[in-house]
Amino acid sequence: MRPIAAFALPALLAGCMPYAENVENGQTPPESSGLCNAEKLDHAVGQKLTADLEARLKREARAELVRVAPHDGAITMDYSPARLNIFIDDTRKIIRINCG
């Protein structure tokens, strides 16, 4: 099975090439790409996270996924360019927002 895996990995990675080339060239991904952009979400820091606010932030960031994480909790270190991360304190107040 090792020979099959050796051919499968390059084929899977080839799908990432257009994204990497666009980012390196400074191009903005197309609106429908699902790539997250949290640059303009600072207005939400300090607000209490509600379901409505979470949905609005997801739309504004053009993210496909949202991960809400406690400020002192453990999270996986996997990177997803389509995911919005919202870090909250014990009272659900937003303390940090980023993508990944």
C-alpha positions as CSV (number, residue, x, y, z in Angstrom):
1,M,0.0,0.0,0.0
2,R,2.9,2.4,0.4
3,P,3.2,3.0,-3.4
4,I,-0.4,4.1,-3.5
5,A,0.1,6.5,-0.6
6,A,3.2,8.0,-2.3
7,F,1.1,8.9,-5.3
8,A,-2.0,10.0,-3.4
9,L,-0.3,12.7,-1.3
10,P,1.1,14.8,-4.2
11,A,-2.3,14.6,-5.9
12,L,-4.1,15.9,-2.7
13,L,-1.6,18.7,-2.3
14,A,-1.9,19.8,-5.9
15,G,-5.4,21.0,-5.0
16,C,-3.9,23.6,-2.7
17,M,-1.7,25.2,-5.3
18,P,-4.2,27.9,-6.6
19,Y,-4.8,29.2,-3.1
20,A,-1.1,29.4,-2.2
21,E,-0.3,31.2,-5.5
22,N,-3.0,33.8,-4.9
23,V,-1.9,34.5,-1.3
24,E,1.7,34.8,-2.3
25,N,0.8,37.2,-5.2
26,G,-1.3,39.3,-2.8
27,Q,-4.5,38.6,-4.6
28,T,-7.8,38.6,-2.7
29,P,-9.6,35.2,-2.9
30,P,-12.9,35.3,-4.7
31,E,-16.0,36.1,-2.5
32,S,-17.4,32.5,-2.9
33,S,-14.1,30.8,-1.9
34,G,-15.0,30.4,1.7
35,L,-11.6,31.7,2.8
36,C,-11.8,33.5,6.1
37,N,-10.9,37.1,6.5
38,A,-11.1,38.5,10.1
39,E,-9.4,41.8,9.4
40,K,-12.5,43.9,10.0
41,L,-14.0,42.1,13.0
42,D,-12.3,44.0,15.8
43,H,-15.6,45.8,16.4
44,A,-16.9,42.6,18.0
45,V,-14.1,42.3,20.6
46,G,-15.6,43.1,24.0
47,Q,-19.2,42.1,23.0
48,K,-21.0,39.2,24.4
49,L,-21.2,36.3,21.9
50,T,-24.8,35.4,20.9
51,A,-26.0,33.1,18.2
52,D,-26.9,36.2,16.1
53,L,-23.5,37.8,16.5
54,E,-21.8,34.5,15.7
55,A,-23.7,34.2,12.5
56,R,-23.0,37.8,11.5
57,L,-19.3,37.5,12.2
58,K,-19.2,34.3,10.1
59,R,-20.9,36.1,7.2
60,E,-18.6,39.2,7.5
61,A,-15.5,37.0,7.6
62,R,-16.8,34.9,4.6
63,A,-15.9,31.8,6.7
64,E,-17.3,28.3,6.1
65,L,-16.8,27.2,9.7
66,V,-16.8,28.8,13.1
67,R,-14.9,27.6,16.2
68,V,-15.8,29.1,19.5
69,A,-13.1,28.5,22.1
70,P,-12.7,29.4,25.7
71,H,-9.7,31.6,26.4
72,D,-8.2,29.0,28.8
73,G,-9.2,25.9,26.9
74,A,-7.3,23.5,24.7
75,I,-7.9,23.6,21.0
76,T,-6.4,21.6,18.1
77,M,-3.6,23.2,16.2
78,D,-4.9,22.2,12.8
79,Y,-5.1,25.1,10.3
80,S,-8.2,25.7,8.3
81,P,-8.2,28.8,6.0
82,A,-12.0,28.7,5.9
83,R,-12.5,28.7,9.7
84,L,-13.2,31.7,12.0
85,N,-12.0,31.3,15.5
86,I,-13.8,33.3,18.3
87,F,-12.2,33.2,21.7
88,I,-14.4,34.0,24.6
89,D,-14.0,34.4,28.4
90,D,-16.1,32.8,31.1
91,T,-19.0,35.3,30.5
92,R,-19.0,34.7,26.7
93,K,-17.4,38.1,26.1
94,I,-15.3,38.0,22.9
95,I,-11.6,38.5,23.7
96,R,-10.0,37.6,20.3
97,I,-11.0,36.8,16.8
98,N,-8.8,35.3,14.0
99,C,-8.9,32.8,11.2
100,G,-7.3,29.5,10.9
